[in-house]
Amino acid sequence: MLTFDMGGTSTDVARISGEPGYRYEQEIGPVKVLAPAVKIETVAAGGGSICQWKNGGLQVGPESAGSSPGPACYGCGGPLTVTDVNLLLGFMDEMRADIPLDRTAAETRLDELIQEIGEEVNREELLDGLRKIAIGHMAEALRQVSTRDGYDCRDHTLVAFGGAGPQHACALASELGMKKILIPADAGLLSAWGLHQAADREIKVKQVLKLLDDSIGEELDQLREGQRIHRSLFELRLKGQDSSIEIEAGQGISEVELREAFETRYRELYGDARPVDREIEWVALRLELVGRATDLDYEYFERGELVEKLTLEQDGFSTLLLAKGWRIFRGTSGSIRLDWEGRNELEGKAPAVVEAELFRRRFEGVVEEMGELLRRTALSTNIKERLDYSCALLDAEGRLIVNAPHIPVHLGALGLCVRKVSAGRTWEEGDTVVVNHPAYGGSHLPDVTVISPVFVDNQLLGFVANRAHHAEIGGKTPGSMPPDGGCLAEEGIVIPPTSIESIGDDFFKDSRSPADNLADLKAQVVANRYGVKALRKLAGQSAMEVVAFHLRGVYERSAILLARAIEGFGETSAEDKMDDGSIIRVKISKNEKLVVDFSGSADVHPGNLNATPAIVRSAVLYALRLWVRTDVPLNEGLLDEVEIVTESGILDPPLTRDPKTCPAVVGGNVETSQRVVDVLLEALGLQANGQGTMNNFLFGNERFGFYETIGGGAGAGPGWHGRSGCHVHMTNTAITDIEILEERFPVRVREFGIRRGSGGPGEWMGGDGLIREIEFLEETTVSLLTQRRERIPRPNGVPGRNLLFRDGRWQELKGTQKIVVKTGDRVRIETPGGGAWLQELQTSL
C-alpha cells in the first residue's frame, strides 16, 4: 500500500508491504542522525499551501500560510491556499467545519490572484487547475517512494488519512492510475490512534561484513539472545558496491532462500541478473524483537453503491470527497474502501496558466525519474553513491529545457553537446548516441554523455540526455584525471559520437574497470529509454503540438525573467588568477543583449586547465540563475538574450578531432570552471569567493582506483554566513563514508573534520574548509588536482594545503601533483575556507 497523510502544512507518504520499511539515517535540520525510523517522505503540499502568481507563472506551495494567519477563509488576513480552493469549489461543508469559515475572504483573495494574472480566466477552471497543481505535487511524492525502489504505483492501494487526505484521495488515485483506496475510520485522527496502538519493538543490529555463507542461524541466535524475533532484516550487496539491498525474513531463513530472495530483488531493482563475477556480501543483520503488542479486531466490508456524482462526507476532523465512478465498500468499524469501476473520461481543457504549470511539473518529473532510474541501475560507486550524474530534457532544436537538479557543471553543457552531435546527423527513431569528446560539447573524458531523440508520429519532438562521470576510463593514471596530462589522449578513452549498437564488450578494453564502464553505460541507456517512453506518453495523453508548445513555454519563461533582470544593467567586471598565474577575466555589459566577455583571459594552458566552451556556458548559466534569484528551471532560456564572448585560449582551446593534438581539459572541467564562477559572482556582486576548487583526490594501482572531491568553505553574502564543509557552485557530489573507504581500499582515515578558523572573519563570515587525512597501507599512486593553494578565496578566506607525512615529518605538496606513496605514508588535504562578506565589498559593488 501507499500511505497518504495530508494535513495543513505538508503531506507525508510512504510505501508499506506487510511491515513498514526503515530508514537508518535521518536529517533533522543540519544534523544527520543515525537511528532507525519508519521510511516516510514529506512534501511541502498541504491545506495551507499558498496559491500565488509568481515569476510569470502559477505556483502552489512550497510556502504555507501555517496556522497563523492560516488560509484566507480563517478570517485572519491569510493568503489564498489549497483549503480556500476546496472551499470555493464546494469540496468542504462550511456548516460542519469545527471553526467558522469566511467564504468572502477566500473570494477576495481569488479576485486578487486573477488580477495579478492579468488575463481573463474562468474562475471555476482556475480553481480546478490550482487543485490539480497541488495534486501533481503529491503524485510526484508517491511516485518517488514507489518507483525509487522499483515498484509501480498502480499495483498498490492508496491509504488516505489526515484532515485533508480523503478530500484529495480520488483525484490523486486517478492521477496515478490506482484502482483501490482505503479511508480508515476517524481518518483525521489516525496518526494519534496509531501511535497509541503501535506495538513495542526493539531493534538490534550487528555489522557482519563478510561473504554470504551458511552461518545465518548462528548469527541470528547470537544477536537475539533468547528473545523472540518478529522479523529479520538482512542487508546485502554485491562485493565492491556501496549501496545495499535489504531483504526481509521472518524468524529464520536458509542461505539458499536468502540468495534467491536477493537475486529476485536485484532483478526487480536493476532490470537484469546479478553479474556472475560479483559475489554477495553480507553487510549487516538487524533483528526486530517482539515487545508489547495490542490485538486489533478485523474489519469486514460490505459492497455498497456506485458513486454517480461528487459526494461530500465530512466530520469535525476530516473531509472525504467521493468522485464519480468509485464503488463504496463500508467497513464494520467505520472505514471505507473504494474500488474504481468507472471509465477514464477526458478532462476539460485547463486554463493556459494552469496547463503551463502542470506541464512544467510533468517535465521535471520525467527527468527526476530518469535520474533515479540511473542511480538505481548503475553499478559504480561514483554514480550510485556519489551521485555524479545529470539528466535533462531538450527540445527539437537541442535547447536545454528541464533538468533534474544534479551537477551544475554538466547541465549547461548538455544543450551544446546535443546540438554539436546533431550537426550533419539525421536522427531516426530508436537512435542512441554515446560521446565524451570535448569537441562535441563534452566536458572531460570521464563524463560520458548519452543522447536519445524522441519521435512522435515520425516527427522529432525533442531529446533526452544524461551525463555520468565514469570514475575510470583509461589514461596514464588511475582515475583518468592525470595531473601532468599534456593532451587529451593521455586522459583516457576518447569517444566521438558513437551509436550504442556499435559498442561491444571490448569497447572499454583500455580502461582499468571495463566491466563497470559497460554496466554504467547500460544504466545510462536504460534511463534514456525511460525518458523517451515518458515523453511519448505525455504526447499521447495530449498531443505532440501541445507538448512542444509547453517545452517552448518553459524556455520562454526563463528568457523573460532574464530580460527583466538585465533592464537598466550597466557594466561590471572582475578578474582572478589560477594558482599558476593564469588569468580569468570577465566584463559584463548590456547592449542589445547581455554581453559576457571573457576577452583577456589566459592563453591555451600547457597543462590540463583548459575549459571547453561547454564548461564556460555551464558556468554562465549557473551564475545567471543565481542572479535572477527566482525558482525557474535552470535552462537555456536564461541565455536567450546573452552573448558569451571568448578568445582562443584557456576558455576556448583548439579542440581538434585528434586526441593527440587536442589540449588536455580535465582540470578545466573541475577547477577552471570554479574560477569562472568566482569572477562572475564577484562581478555581479552576489557573494564572496567560496573555496574555488573541487579538491580532486585520486589514488590507485593496478588492482583498484578511487576518486573523490572534497568540500570546503562557501563564501558569505549580504545577509548570510558561508556554509562550512560543503561543495560549492559547480559540483554537489557526496563524499565516501569513512567505513566504506577503509573497508574497500588499503587505507585508514586518520582525520576528517572541519578546518576551524579557515573561513574569513567579518560580520558575515566565510564558511570553514575541511581536513581529510588518509594513511596508506600499501604502495599506491596518488593524484592531486586542486587550486586555491597559492591564492586566497577573496577577500580573506584561508587557502588550502596539501601535505605528505613520510619518515616522521610533514612536507608540503603542490596543488597539482602525482606522487607514489609507500606503506605508512599519509596525505593530508586541508581545503580552503570561504571569504567573508565585508562592507567594502558592498560599497564597491
N, C-alpha and C positions, 0 to 999 in steps of 0.2 A: 504494500500500500504506500501511497504518497500522502503525507500529512500536511495540512494547510491551516495554519493558525494565524488569522488576521485580526489585528487589534487596531489601536488608534494611531500609533506611530510607525509600526513595522509589521512585517509578515515573516513568520518562521515556517520553514519547510524541512521535511526530512523524508527519507525512504526507509521503510521497515519491512523486512521479510522474516516473519516469525518472531525474531528478537531485535531490539534496537541495535544499530551499529554504534561503534565507539570512535571517538577521535581522541588521540593521546597527546595532542599539543594544542593549546588554546592561546589565542591572542586577546588579552584584556588591556585595552588601551595600548601603550607602547611595550607592554611586558608579555613575553611568551611564558606560559605556564605548562609544565609537563605533568599533566594529570588526566586521567580518563574522564570523558564526559560524553553524553549522547551526541551523536553526529547530527547537528542541526545547522542549517544555513539561514541567515537573516537578510532580508532585502528591505530597503527603505521605501516601502509602499504600504500605507495603512489608511484608515479612515481620515486621518489628519493630514495626509499628503497634499501639499498645496498645488493647485491648478493655476498656471500662470502663462503669460506670453513673455518669452524671454529670448533675446538674441535672434529675433526673426522667426520663432517657432513656438509651438505649444509645448508645455512641459508639465508633467505630473510627478511631483517629488523631485529629488530626494528630500527637499526641505519639508518640515512638518510644522503644523500650527500648534502641536502639542496639546496639553490640557489647558494652557493659558497663553493666548486668548482662546485657543481652540478654533473649530470651524466657525464660519460666519454665522451659521444657524444657532450657535450657542448664545448669540446676542452680546458678545463682549468685544466686538470690533475685529474679529478674526478674518482671515482671508478665505477665498473660495477653496474648498477642499473636496476630496472624494466623498466625504459624508454629505456635504451640501449637494453634490451632483446626484447622489442617490435619493436624497430628499426631493429634489426638484423633478426627478424622473418618476416619482411616485413609488419608489422602491423602499420607502420607510413609512410606517404609520405614526405620524407625529402625535396622535392622540394616545398611543400606547408607549411612547418613549418615557423613560424614567426622569427626564428633565424637560422643561418647556423648550420648544424649538421655534426659532424665529425665521419663518419662510421668507419674509420680506427682506431680511438682511442678506440671505443667500441670493435672492433675486437681484439685489443691488450689486453684489459682487460679480454676478454673472454679466450684468449690463456693463460693468466697468471692463471686464475681460473682452467683451465684444467690441467695445470702443477701442481698446488697445490693438486688437487685431486689425482694425481699420478697413474691413471689408464686410459686405453683407453676408451674414451667416445665419442659417436656420437654428433657432435656439435648441430645439429638441435634438437635432442632428449633432450640434456641438456638444451637448451634454452626453449623448450616447457615445460620441467619439472620445471625450475625456475619460469616460469609464473604460472604453476599450484600451486606451493607452495604459491605464492602471492595470488592467487585466494582463496586458502584454508584459509588463514588468514582472508580475507574479508568475506568469507562464515560463519566462526565461529562468527564474529561480528554480522552478520544479524540473525543468529540463536539465539544469546543471546537476542536481542531486541524483538524477537518473542516468542521463547519457554519459556523465563523467565516469561512472562505474560500469558502463556497458549495458544499461538497461533501457527499455523503451517505455515511455510514459503510458502508452496505450495498453500495456499489459498489467496495469495497476488499478486499484480502487482509490479514489480521492476521498480522504477523510477530512472533512471541513469542520472547523470549530473556531472558537474565539467569537468576539462580538460581531465581527463583520465577515467571518469566513463563510458561513452558509449563504450570506447575501450575494456572494460572488461565485459560489461553487459551480452552478450550472454553466455560467458563461466561461469559467476557467476550464472546466472539463471539455466543453465544446472546442475551445481554442486548442487544447492538447489532444483531442481525439479520444478522450477517455469515456468509457461506456458505463461506469458504475461510480456512485457517490454514496458515502455513508455520513450522515449527520448524527453525531451522538446526542443522547438526551442531555439537556442542560449544557448545550454546546458552548455557551458563553462562560461557563464555569468549569469546563472540562480540565483545564490545566491545574486548577486548585484541587479539584476532586482527584485527579490522577496522582498528584503529589502525595495526597493523604493515603491513597490506596497502594502506592508503589511498594513492592517487596524490598526487604533489606538484602543487599548483595555485597559481598566482599570480593575484591579483585586482587589476585596475586599474580605477579609477573616475574619471569626469570629469563634473562638473556642466555640463549643457547649457543648460537654462532658455531654451527658445525653442519656438515653434510647430513641430509636426512637419512636416518638409519632406523633400526628396529628397537631403539631404546625408548620408544614413546611411553609405554606403560610405566617404566622405571621413572621417567621424568615426571609423569603425572602423579605418581604416588609420593615422590619426594616433595613436590610443591604443595599438594593439598593437605598433607599432614593429618590424615584421618578425617577431614571434613568432607561433606557431600558436595559433589560437583554438579552445578546446574548446567554449565556448558564450558567447553574448551575452545580456545581461540589460538590457532597456530599461525604464526607469521612466517611466511615462506617467500623465497625469492630465487631467481637464478643466480648462481655464483658469479660474482663480478658486477651485479647490478646493485643499485641503491634502493630502488623502490621495491616494496614487498606486497604480497597478496595475503589477506587474512582469510583463513579457512576455518569455518565454524564446525565444531563437532559436539556431540553430547558428552556423555560421561567417559567415553573411550572410543578409540579408532585405531585401526591397524595401519602399519606403514603402507601397505598396498592401497588401502582405501584412501589414505591421505594423499598419496601420489596421484591417484586417479582424480580426486577432487581438485587438486592443484592443476592438473592438465586440463580439466574441463573449464575451470575458471580462467585459466590463462588464455584458452582459445576464445572464450566469451569476450574477454577484455581486448585482446590484441588481434583477433581475427585469424590466427594461424597457430599451428602447433609449436610447442616449445622447441627451440633449436637443440638438436641432438647432442651437440658438443658442449652444452651448458648443463651442469649438474644442479640439483635443487639443494639450496642451503636453508637450514632451519635457523631462523633469526631469533625468535623469542616464543615463549609459551605464556599464555595468560589463562588463568582459571577464574571463572565466576562461581563463587561458592555460595551455597544456599544459606539464607538467614530467615528472618520473619517474613511470612507471606500472608496475604489476605485472599481467601477464597471468594471468587466472584461468580455470580449466577450467570448462566447462559441466557441470551436473549433470542427470542424467536420472532420471525417476521411473517406477516400475512400480506398477500397480494392485494393491492388496492387499485385506485382509479388511475387512469392515464391523464396527465395534466393537459388540458385543452387550451389554456390561456395563462398568461402570467398571473401567479397567485402569491400572496404575501402571508407568511405566518411569522408572528413576532411576539416575543415576551420581553421582560424587563432587562434581559441580559444579551439577547441575540436576535438577529433577523434572518429569516430564511426566505429566499426568493426562488419560487418554483417556476421553471420555464417550460413552455410547451414542448411536448414530445417525451417527457420523462415519466416513467411508471413509478408510482409510490408504493413502497412496502413499509408498513408501520410496525415497529417492534413492541414487544411486550413491556419493555422498560422505558419507552418513550423515544427511542431512537428512530430515525427514518433512513431507509435505504432507497436509492433512486437508480433505476435501470433505464438506459436510453433505448427507446423504441421508435423514435421519430425519424424523419428524413432530414438530411442536411440541406437546408434551403439556402439559396444565395441571399446574402445580406444586402441591404440597400447601400448605395454609394455614400461613403462618409464625406463630410466637408473636406475641401482640399487641405486645409491646415491640419486637420486630424490625420488624414491619409498620409501626409508627408512625414509626420512624427511616427506613425505606425510602421511605415516602410523603413525609416532610418533605424528603428529598433530591430526590425527583422534583418536588415543587412548586418547590423552589429552582431546579432545572434548567430548568423551564418559563420562569420569569421571567428567568433569566440568558440563555437563548437568545432570548427576546423582545428583551432589551436589545442583544444582539449583532446581531440582525437589524436593529433600528432604527439602530444605529450604521453598519452596513454600507450600508443603503439610503438613508440621509438624504443631502442634498446640502450643507447649510450647514456651515461650519467649526465653528460653535458646538456642533452635535450630534456631528458626525463626529470632530472633533479635541479640542474642549474637554470633550466627554462630559457636556454639561449636560442630562441627561435621567434619568428614573427609570421603572421598570416594576414592576407589582405584581399580585398575585393576591388577590382578595377573596371572601368567602363570599356566600351568597344574601342576607344581611342588609346587605351592603355594608361589612362589617368587614374592615380590612386584616389579611391572614393571613401572606403571604410577600412579600418584595420582594427584588429584586437590590440589592446594596449600592452605590447610586448617590449621589443628592444628599439628605442628611438633611432639608433644608427642604421637600422635595417630599413625603416619604413619609408623614409623619403626617397630611398634608392630604388624601391620596387617598381615604381611607375617608370622611371627612366630605363630600368632593366627590361621591362616588358616592351617598351617602345623600341629599344635597340634590337632586341631579339626579333620583333615583328617586322623590322625594316627589311623589305625584299622577300618576306616569307608569306606564303599563302597558307593560312591556318585551315585545318579541317577538323570536323567533329571527332573527338576521341584523342586528339593530339595531346602529348605532354612532353615538354622540353626541359632539360636539365642544363644549368650553366653556372659557372663561377668566375669566368674570365672578366677582369675589370674593364676590358674594352667593350663589354656588352652590358655595362651598368652594374657589374659586380663590385663588391667592397674589398674583400681579400679572399684568398683561396679557401680557407676553412668554411666560409659562408656559402653554402650550396643552395641555389635557388631553383625551385620547380614551378613551372608555369603551365596552366591549362586553360584553353579557351572554353567559353560556354556558348553553345549554339542552341537556338530555339527555332524550329521550322527552317533549318538551313541558313539562318541568319545569325551573325555574331552579336551576342548580347553584351558580352564583357569577358573578363578573365578572373580566375582565382590564382593566387600565387602564395608561396611560402618560402621563407629563407631560414635555414637552420645551420648552426655552427657545428661542424664535424671536428671533434677535438683532435683528430689525427687524420691527415690527408697526404702524408708523404713529406718530402722536403729534407733538408740537410740536418734538421734537429727534431727530436721528439716533440710533438705538439704542433708542428708545421708553422711555427712562428719564430724563425731564426733571428736572433738579434743582429747578426752580422750579415744578413742576406743582402746581396747586391743586385739581384734581378729576380723577376717573377719565377723563373724556372727553379730557383733554389728554395722556393717557399712551398712547393708541393705539386700535386697533380692539377694541371690546368684543364678545365672543361669548357670548350667553346659550346655554343648552343647544340645540344645533342638530344636526339629523340630517345625517349625512355626505352623503346623497343630495341635499340642498338646497344644497350648497356647489359653486358653479360656478367657472369660470375667472376671473371678475371679483370673487370674494369678497374678495380681499385688495387690491383696487384702491387703497385709501388707504395701503397700505404702500409703503415705498421699495424693497422687494425682493419683489414679489408672486410671482415665479416660484419663489424659494427657499421662501417660505411654503407654496405648494402642493406642492412636491416633498417638503418635510419632513413636511407633514401626511399625504401619501400614505404615507411611510415609517412614520409612527406607526400608520396604519390597517393596513398590512401586518403590523407587529409584533403588533397585537392579534389579527388573524385567525390568525396562527400560534398565539398563546396559546389562543384558543378551540379550535382544532383539537387542540392538545396536551392540553388538559384533558379534552376529549371522548374522546380516545384513552385516557387514563388510566381514565375511567369505563367505556369499552368493555372494557378489559382486566380490570376487576374488577366493579364495579357502581357506579351513581350513589350509592347509600346508603353504600357503603364510602368513596368519595372524600369525600362530605360529612362522614362521621364523622371522617376524618382531618384535614380542614380545621378542624373544631371542636376536634380534639385538639391541633393546633399552637397554636391560640388559647388553649386552657385551660392548656396547659403554661406559657406565658408568664405567664398570670394567677396561677398557683400560685406561681411564682418571685417575683413582685412581692409577693404576700401574705406570703410568708416573710420578705422583706426588710423589710417595714414592721411586723413584730411587735415590739412594745415601743417603737416610734418615739414620740418626744415632740413637740417643737415647735421650729422653727427659722425664721429669717427673714433676708432680705438686701435691700438696695436699692442702686441705682446710678442714674446720670443719663446721658441723651444729652448731646452736646456743647452743645445749646441749653438745657440745664437740665431737660428733660422727664424726670420721674422714672419709673423702673420698679421696682416694689416687689412682693415676694412673701413670703408666710408659708405655711409647710408644717406641717401638724399632722395628727394621727391621731385621728379619731372612729370612726364605723362604717367610713368609707373614709379614704383618704389625701386630705386636702383641700389643694389647691394654689391659694392665694388671692392674686390679683393686685390686690385692692382697694387703693385709694390710689395707683394709678398715674396718670399724667398724663391730662388731658382729651384730646379729639379733637385731633389735631395739625393746625395750619393748613396745613402743607406736606404732604410725602409720607411721613412716618414712621409712618403708621398701619399696624399689623399686624392682619391679619384673624384671627378665631378659629381658622381652619385653621392659620395660622402658629404661633400660641401652642400649639396642640395638638401640632404637629410638634416644637417646642422642648421641651415637657414629655416627650413620648415619647422623644426623644433623650436627655435628661438622665436619665430613669429607667433607660433601657437601660444607660447608663454606671454608674449607681448599683448596679444588680443585679450587674454585673461577671460576667456569665455569657454563654456562647455560645448565645444563643437568637435566633430570628428577631425582628427589630425589627417587632413587630406590635401591634395594638391590644389584645391580651390584657394587655399591660402597663398599660393604662389601665382595665381592668375594675373595679378597686377604687379608682379615682381620681376625684375630683370637682374639676373645674377651674372656678374662680370668677373672673369678670371683670366689671368695671363698664363702662358705656358710656364710651368714651374711646379712648386711643391703642391699647389692646389689644383693643378691641371697638367699632370705629367703626360708625356707622349705614350699613349697606351697602344703599342703595336700588337699585332696578332701573334708575333713570335715571342714566346715567353723568355727566350734568352736575351732579347734586346729590350724587353719591357721592364721599366723600373720596378723595384721592389715596393710593395704597398702595404704590407701587413701592419706596420706601425702607424701609417696614415689613418687606417680604419679605427684603431683603438686609442691612439694618442693624439695625433694631429687634430682629429675630429673634436676632441675635448678643448683644445686651444682655440679652435674656430668658434666654438660655442662661447668660450670665455670672452673673446673680444666682441662678439655680437651682443651678449648680455651687458657687457660694460658700456658699449656704445648706446644701447637702448635704455641704460640706467635702471636695469631690473634687479641686479644682485651683485654682490661682491664675488670674487673668484671662489669657486669650490676647489677641491683638490686638483682638478685639471689633469687627471690621469686615471687609467684603469688598473694600474699596478699589476701588469700581466706577469704571472709567476708560473713557469713550466718546469717540470723535471721528468726524467725517464731514462730508460736504457733500452736494450733490445727486447726486454721482457715486458715492459709496461710504459705507459705515458700518462701524464697528468697535467691538467691545465685549470687554472682558476684566475679570476680577477678579484682584487681586494678593495673594499670600500675605504672611504676616508672621510674628511670633513666637508660638509656643504657650506657654501658661502651664506652669510647673513644678508638680509634685505631690509628695506624701510618698514620696520614694524615686526620683524621676526628674527629669531636666532637661527643660525645654521644648525642643521641636524648633525649629530656625531655618528661616526661609524657606519656610513651608508654609501651606496653608489650614487653618483651624480650624473645628471644630464644624459649622455649618450649610451649608457648601459644601466640595466637594473637586474642583472642576474643574481641568483642566490650563491652563497658560498658553501663549500662542502663541510658537512659536520665533522668535528674532530674525531668522533668514534669511527666513522666510516673511513676517514682518511688514514687513521692508524691501523685499522683492521685490513684495509685493502692494499696499502702500499708500505714499503720498508722505511717508515718514518715515524717520528714521535713529535707531537706538538708540544713544545716547551712553554709557549706563552701565546695567548690570544686574548686581546682585550683592548680597551680604549687607551689611546695615547694622550693622557691628560695634559692639558696646557698647550696643545698644538694648534687649537683654534685661536684666531686673532681676538684680542681683547677690545671691548668697546661697549657702547650702550646696547647694540645688537651684536652679539658675539658670534664669531665663526664656530662651526662645529669641529670637534676634535677628530683626529685621524685614528687609525688602528695600529696595533702591533701584532705581527704574526711571525712567530719564531719556530722553525722546523729543524729537528735534528735528523740526520740521515743515517740509516742503519746498514747501507751498502753503497758501493760506488755508483754514482748517478751523475748524469749531465743536467745542469740547471741553467735555464734561460730566464733572464730578467729583461722586461721591456717596460720601462717606467719613465715618467717625466716628473717635473717639479722637484728635482733633487738639487738643482743649482739655482733656480729662480723661485721666488716665493709666490704663493697664491695671493694676489693683491687684495687689499692693501697691506695686510700684516699676518697672513697665515704662516705657519712654520713649515718649511719644505720637508720632504720626506728623506729617508736614509735607507740604504741597503748595506747590510753588514754581514761579514763572514767570520765565524768563530773557528779557528784552527790552531792547533798546537798551543792551547792555553791563552790565546789573545784574540781580540777583535781587530778586524781590518775592514776599511771602507771599500765597498764595491761601487762600480759605476752604475748609472741609471739604466744603461743598456749594456748588457754583458752576458757572455756564456762562460760557464766555469764547470769543471769536473770536481765534484765533491767526493771526499773519502768517508769511510765509516767513522762516525763520531763528529763530523763537521756539522755546523749549524748555520743556517741562513736566517737572518732577522730582517724583516721588512717593516719599517716604520713609515706609515703613509702620511701624506700631507694633511694639515688642518685647513679649514676654510677661512677666508678672510672675513673680518668684521665689517659691518655697515657703519661708516663714520659720517659725521655731519658734513665734512668737507666733500665727501662723495656726493651727497645730496645737493650741495651747493654747486659743485662743478657740473652736475648733470642738469 
